[in-house]
Amino acid sequence: YRRKSKLIYLMPLEKDGVMIILSSPSGAGKTTLVKMLSEIDSYEVSISHTTRQPRPSEIPNKDYFFVDKVEFNRLIKNEEFLEYAKVFENFYGTTRTPVIDKLNKKRNVLFDIDWQGADQIKNKKLDYKLITFFILPPSKEELFERLSNRDMKDKLIAEERMKQFGRDVLHWINYDYVVINDNLEKCFSKIKSLIDAEINNGSKDYDLEFIRSHVSKLTS
């Protein structure tokens, strides 16, 4: 009887795709990591809607669906979002239908969203496996360097994001895993092996105490 109930529990995992959320404070590298993961077979990025302007390197309808506030509000009213949030004066959101379609086709869906969006998706309690990652920089100095080098001409923007970092980092505790992006390839491998272990019920190489002490360094 026990064995039978275990098989029933495992069946949805074989049938459907898995939802994988990557969140991070601005500048910690989650978008690059999501792109790297999306190159693996059966992994696909959920494309968000946003009201912000495209960055020079971004392609509309591939990186984001760029819309105005009127269209974004229409989608909110029609309850089409799985999650949405306001970040730095702009709105970001994930529409439900494309995500569910991909999951039903056995695709693993990657979300590049902040902690507000991650909370909303968790609270929806959808019938699909969900794995959440929070990406942290190796140090505050390194983060400030990355933010200053981004196509941001204004140091004030980097400073504003550093203030936000102090608040965002506190949400690490609500994620399944926290990974430090000190070296991009190593960080990518770590995330990939944790996803594989979660999907296949394998053993996980994860040191929570190390993460806890890293967070206390970042917030001190």
C-alpha positions in Angstrom: 0.0 0.0 0.0 2.8 2.4 0.9 4.7 1.7 -2.2 1.6 2.2 -4.3 0.9 5.7 -2.7 4.6 6.6 -3.4 4.2 5.8 -7.1 1.0 7.9 -7.3 2.9 10.8 -5.7 5.8 10.5 -8.2 3.6 10.3 -11.4 3.0 14.1 -11.7 6.8 14.8 -11.6 7.3 12.5 -14.6 4.4 13.9 -16.5 4.8 17.6 -16.0 7.6 20.2 -16.1 9.1 21.8 -13.0 8.9 25.5 -12.0 12.3 26.9 -11.1 12.5 30.5 -9.6 15.8 32.5 -9.5 15.7 35.7 -7.5 18.5 38.0 -6.4 19.2 41.5 -5.4 19.8 43.7 -8.4 23.3 43.0 -9.9 23.9 39.5 -8.4 23.6 37.8 -11.8 20.3 36.0 -11.9 19.4 37.0 -15.4 22.7 35.6 -16.9 22.2 32.4 -14.9 18.6 32.0 -16.2 19.9 32.4 -19.8 22.6 29.7 -19.2 20.0 27.3 -17.7 17.6 28.0 -20.6 20.2 26.5 -23.1 19.6 23.1 -21.5 17.1 20.8 -23.3 13.6 21.0 -21.9 14.3 24.2 -20.0 12.5 27.4 -21.0 12.3 30.9 -19.7 9.0 32.5 -18.7 9.0 35.9 -20.5 7.8 38.6 -18.2 5.8 41.7 -19.1 7.3 45.0 -17.9 6.5 48.7 -18.1 10.2 49.7 -18.1 12.1 50.8 -21.2 14.3 48.1 -23.0 18.1 48.2 -22.2 20.3 48.5 -25.3 21.0 44.8 -25.4 17.4 43.6 -24.9 15.2 42.3 -27.6 11.4 42.9 -27.3 9.2 39.8 -27.0 12.4 37.7 -26.3 13.8 39.2 -23.2 10.6 40.9 -22.1 7.2 41.9 -23.4 7.5 45.7 -23.1 4.1 47.3 -22.5 2.7 50.6 -21.2 1.0 51.0 -17.8 -2.5 51.0 -19.4 -1.9 47.5 -20.9 -0.3 46.3 -17.7 -3.3 47.4 -15.7 -5.7 45.7 -18.1 -3.8 42.4 -17.5 -4.1 42.9 -13.7 -7.8 43.6 -14.0 -8.4 40.5 -16.1 -6.5 38.4 -13.5 -4.1 37.2 -16.1 -1.0 37.4 -13.9 0.5 34.5 -12.0 2.5 37.2 -10.2 3.4 40.8 -10.6 5.3 43.4 -8.6 6.5 47.0 -8.7 10.3 47.3 -8.7 12.1 50.6 -8.9 9.1 52.5 -10.3 8.4 49.9 -13.0 6.0 46.9 -13.1 6.9 43.3 -13.9 4.6 40.4 -14.2 4.2 36.8 -15.4 1.1 35.7 -17.3 -0.4 32.4 -16.3 -1.4 30.7 -19.6 2.0 30.4 -21.3 3.5 29.0 -18.1 0.8 26.3 -17.6 1.1 25.3 -21.3 4.8 24.8 -21.0 4.6 22.8 -17.8 1.9 20.5 -19.3 4.3 19.9 -22.3 7.0 18.6 -19.8 9.0 21.8 -20.2 10.8 23.1 -17.0 9.9 26.7 -16.7 12.5 29.2 -15.4 11.4 32.5 -13.7 13.7 35.5 -13.4 11.7 37.3 -10.7 12.1 39.1 -7.4 11.1 38.0 -3.9 7.6 39.6 -4.3 6.8 37.5 -7.4 8.3 34.4 -5.8 6.0 34.8 -2.8 3.0 35.2 -5.0 3.8 32.0 -7.1 4.4 30.0 -3.9 1.0 31.2 -2.5 -0.8 30.1 -5.6 0.0 26.5 -4.6 -0.1 25.3 -8.2 0.0 21.5 -8.9 3.6 21.5 -10.2 6.9 21.0 -8.4 8.5 24.3 -7.5 12.2 24.9 -6.7 13.4 28.3 -5.5 16.9 29.8 -5.6 18.2 33.1 -4.2 21.5 34.3 -5.8 23.9 36.4 -3.7 27.0 38.3 -4.6 30.4 37.4 -3.0 30.6 40.8 -1.3 29.0 44.2 -1.1 32.1 45.7 -2.8 31.8 43.3 -5.7 28.1 44.1 -6.1 28.7 47.9 -6.1 31.4 47.3 -8.8 29.0 45.3 -11.0 26.2 47.8 -10.6 28.5 50.7 -11.4 29.8 49.0 -14.6 26.3 48.1 -15.9 25.1 50.5 -18.6 24.3 52.9 -15.8 25.8 56.4 -16.2 24.5 57.5 -12.9 26.3 56.5 -9.7 23.1 57.5 -7.8 21.3 54.6 -9.4 23.9 52.2 -8.2 23.7 53.7 -4.7 19.9 53.4 -4.7 20.2 49.7 -5.6 22.7 49.2 -2.9 20.2 50.5 -0.3 17.6 48.2 -1.8 20.1 45.3 -1.5 20.1 45.7 2.3 16.3 45.1 2.3 16.2 42.4 -0.5 18.8 40.2 1.1 16.6 39.6 4.1 14.3 37.5 2.0 16.9 34.7 1.5 15.3 32.7 4.3 12.2 32.1 2.2 14.0 30.2 -0.6 14.8 26.5 -0.9 18.5 27.3 -1.8 20.8 30.2 -1.6 23.8 30.2 -4.0 26.7 32.6 -4.1 27.7 33.9 -7.5 31.4 34.3 -7.0 32.3 32.4 -10.3 29.6 32.2 -12.9 30.4 28.7 -14.2 30.6 27.3 -10.6 27.4 29.0 -9.6 25.6 27.6 -12.7 26.9 24.0 -12.0 25.8 24.3 -8.3 22.2 25.3 -9.3 22.0 22.6 -12.0 23.2 19.9 -9.6 20.6 21.0 -7.0 17.8 21.0 -9.5 18.8 17.5 -10.7 19.0 16.3 -7.1 15.5 17.7 -6.4 13.9 16.2 -9.5 15.5 12.8 -9.1 15.4 12.7 -5.2 19.2 12.5 -5.2 21.6 13.7 -2.4 22.1 17.5 -2.2 25.4 19.2 -1.5 24.2 22.2 0.5 25.7 23.9 3.5 23.1 26.1 5.2 25.4 27.3 8.0 27.9 28.6 5.4 25.1 30.5 3.7 23.9 31.9 7.1 27.4 33.3 7.9 27.7 34.8 4.4 24.4 36.6 4.7 25.5 38.0 8.1 28.7 39.3 6.5 26.7 41.0 3.7 24.3 42.6 6.1 26.8 43.8 8.8 
